[in-house]
């Protein structure tokens, strides 16, 4: 299967808050996604799109996943 090019995460800071804007991973790209989250020190993921991956691996790594679909 061809590798998909994904945009790099973008960090946005506002006052005392930091946000990391990322692509929506799949189960196949989840390990890279988790590595990116750890690199930026992320502790919470807010999913605002349809679910494309299992949140269990993130929770096992101490990352909280909140679903707020639009």
WOBEL-V553560 format. One record per helix or strand of 2 or more residues. SS is the DSSP state (2 for helix, 1 for strand). FROM is the first residue (numbers start at 1). TO is the last residue. If there is no record, write none. Layout:
SS & FROM & TO
SS & FROM & TO
This chain:
1 & 10 & 14
1 & 17 & 21
2 & 27 & 40
1 & 44 & 47
2 & 56 & 60
1 & 64 & 67
